Amino acid sequence: MELTQEQRDAFYWGDLGDYVDLGDGHWYAFYTCDGACSGGPSQHHGIIQPHLRSDGTWCCGSAMFTGHGRVTWELHSLEPLDMSPSLLCSCGDHGFIRQGKWVRS
């Protein structure tokens, strides 16, 4: 998906180049521990998942992996990323991450 310069400028979760493109206007980056939590530093605890709403503005969801929170997602594979169950954002965006791709529900 080709982003407009305005969309790139409005991205406020760091550098978009640090995120993996899942397709269909969805990206992710791993959320890692700062060293003060179980699992140790650089342990993948979950993902931050920015995505474009239907109006072209940004929204962002997140998911913590099993063992790293009260509500968690099962990690099937880190590369390509595959996890379950589906992700449902407060903006209404809903889908799965399967074999490194966003699959709309």
TAPEHU-V955533 format. One record per residue. N is the residue number from 1. RES is the residue in one small letter. PHI is phi in radians with two decimals (* if undefined). NEAR is the number of other ideal C-beta (glycine too) atoms within 8 Angstrom. D_LAST is the distance of its C-alpha to the last C-alpha in Angstrom with 2 decimals. Layout:
n=N res=RES phi=PHI near=NEAR d_last=D_LAST
n=N res=RES phi=PHI near=NEAR d_last=D_LAST
This chain:
n=1 res=m phi=* near=7 d_last=19.02
n=2 res=e phi=-1.56 near=3 d_last=22.42
n=3 res=l phi=-1.58 near=7 d_last=22.91
n=4 res=t phi=-1.33 near=7 d_last=25.74
n=5 res=q phi=-1.09 near=6 d_last=28.61
n=6 res=e phi=-1.09 near=6 d_last=27.86
n=7 res=q phi=-1.16 near=11 d_last=24.34
n=8 res=r phi=-1.08 near=9 d_last=25.99
n=9 res=d phi=-1.17 near=6 d_last=28.71
n=10 res=a phi=-1.44 near=8 d_last=26.41
n=11 res=f phi=-1.21 near=9 d_last=24.59
n=12 res=y phi=-2.13 near=4 d_last=26.18
n=13 res=w phi=-1.96 near=8 d_last=24.89
n=14 res=g phi=1.64 near=6 d_last=27.60
n=15 res=d phi=-1.62 near=4 d_last=27.75
n=16 res=l phi=-0.99 near=9 d_last=24.60
n=17 res=g phi=-1.14 near=4 d_last=26.35
n=18 res=d phi=-1.51 near=6 d_last=25.96
n=19 res=y phi=-1.81 near=11 d_last=22.15
n=20 res=v phi=-1.66 near=8 d_last=20.24
n=21 res=d phi=-1.39 near=7 d_last=18.09
n=22 res=l phi=-1.59 near=12 d_last=14.61
n=23 res=g phi=1.58 near=8 d_last=14.19
n=24 res=d phi=0.98 near=8 d_last=12.31
n=25 res=g phi=1.31 near=7 d_last=14.29
n=26 res=h phi=-2.26 near=13 d_last=13.60
n=27 res=w phi=-2.38 near=11 d_last=16.48
n=28 res=y phi=-2.64 near=13 d_last=17.73
n=29 res=a phi=-2.46 near=11 d_last=21.16
n=30 res=f phi=-1.26 near=8 d_last=22.44
n=31 res=y phi=-1.71 near=10 d_last=24.03
n=32 res=t phi=-2.06 near=9 d_last=27.39
n=33 res=c phi=-1.31 near=12 d_last=30.19
n=34 res=d phi=-1.53 near=6 d_last=33.30
n=35 res=g phi=1.82 near=6 d_last=35.54
n=36 res=a phi=-1.71 near=4 d_last=36.18
n=37 res=c phi=-2.27 near=9 d_last=33.50
n=38 res=s phi=-1.11 near=6 d_last=33.08
n=39 res=g phi=1.77 near=8 d_last=32.12
n=40 res=g phi=1.44 near=7 d_last=34.35
n=41 res=p phi=-1.09 near=7 d_last=33.94
n=42 res=s phi=1.17 near=6 d_last=31.22
n=43 res=q phi=-1.21 near=9 d_last=29.28
n=44 res=h phi=-1.27 near=10 d_last=25.52
n=45 res=h phi=-1.81 near=13 d_last=24.32
n=46 res=g phi=3.00 near=14 d_last=20.79
n=47 res=i phi=-2.29 near=11 d_last=19.07
n=48 res=i phi=-1.83 near=11 d_last=19.03
n=49 res=q phi=-2.32 near=13 d_last=15.96
n=50 res=p phi=-1.22 near=12 d_last=16.95
n=51 res=h phi=-2.68 near=14 d_last=14.74
n=52 res=l phi=-1.60 near=11 d_last=15.60
n=53 res=r phi=-1.29 near=10 d_last=14.80
n=54 res=s phi=-1.10 near=4 d_last=14.81
n=55 res=d phi=-1.51 near=4 d_last=18.57
n=56 res=g phi=1.55 near=7 d_last=19.15
n=57 res=t phi=-1.62 near=7 d_last=20.13
n=58 res=w phi=-1.49 near=11 d_last=19.18
n=59 res=c phi=-2.47 near=12 d_last=17.40
n=60 res=c phi=-2.65 near=10 d_last=17.14
n=61 res=g phi=-2.08 near=11 d_last=15.62
n=62 res=s phi=-2.65 near=9 d_last=17.01
n=63 res=a phi=-2.60 near=11 d_last=16.77
n=64 res=m phi=-1.72 near=11 d_last=19.91
n=65 res=f phi=-1.37 near=13 d_last=20.47
n=66 res=t phi=-0.84 near=7 d_last=22.06
n=67 res=g phi=1.63 near=6 d_last=25.66
n=68 res=h phi=-2.21 near=11 d_last=25.33
n=69 res=g phi=2.93 near=7 d_last=24.40
n=70 res=r phi=-1.39 near=3 d_last=23.85
n=71 res=v phi=-1.88 near=4 d_last=20.02
n=72 res=t phi=-2.35 near=12 d_last=18.94
n=73 res=w phi=-2.04 near=12 d_last=16.49
n=74 res=e phi=-1.42 near=9 d_last=17.80
n=75 res=l phi=-1.58 near=10 d_last=18.68
n=76 res=h phi=-1.61 near=6 d_last=18.75
n=77 res=s phi=-2.77 near=8 d_last=20.11
n=78 res=l phi=-1.40 near=5 d_last=21.39
n=79 res=e phi=-2.48 near=5 d_last=21.84
n=80 res=p phi=-1.29 near=7 d_last=19.48
n=81 res=l phi=-1.06 near=12 d_last=17.34
n=82 res=d phi=-2.58 near=11 d_last=15.18
n=83 res=m phi=-2.61 near=11 d_last=14.25
n=84 res=s phi=-2.59 near=8 d_last=12.59
n=85 res=p phi=-1.38 near=5 d_last=11.21
n=86 res=s phi=-1.16 near=8 d_last=8.03
n=87 res=l phi=-1.89 near=12 d_last=9.27
n=88 res=l phi=-2.12 near=6 d_last=9.33
n=89 res=c phi=-1.53 near=12 d_last=11.98
n=90 res=s phi=-1.09 near=5 d_last=14.72
n=91 res=c phi=-1.42 near=6 d_last=14.09
n=92 res=g phi=1.76 near=6 d_last=10.79
n=93 res=d phi=-1.12 near=11 d_last=8.73
n=94 res=h phi=-2.56 near=9 d_last=5.67
n=95 res=g phi=-3.09 near=12 d_last=4.58
n=96 res=f phi=-2.00 near=10 d_last=7.04
n=97 res=i phi=-1.88 near=13 d_last=10.50
n=98 res=r phi=-2.22 near=7 d_last=11.78
n=99 res=q phi=0.88 near=6 d_last=15.33
n=100 res=g phi=1.35 near=10 d_last=15.57
n=101 res=k phi=-2.23 near=9 d_last=12.66
n=102 res=w phi=-1.46 near=12 d_last=9.54
n=103 res=v phi=-2.12 near=8 d_last=6.54
n=104 res=r phi=-1.12 near=6 d_last=3.80
n=105 res=s phi=-1.60 near=6 d_last=0.00
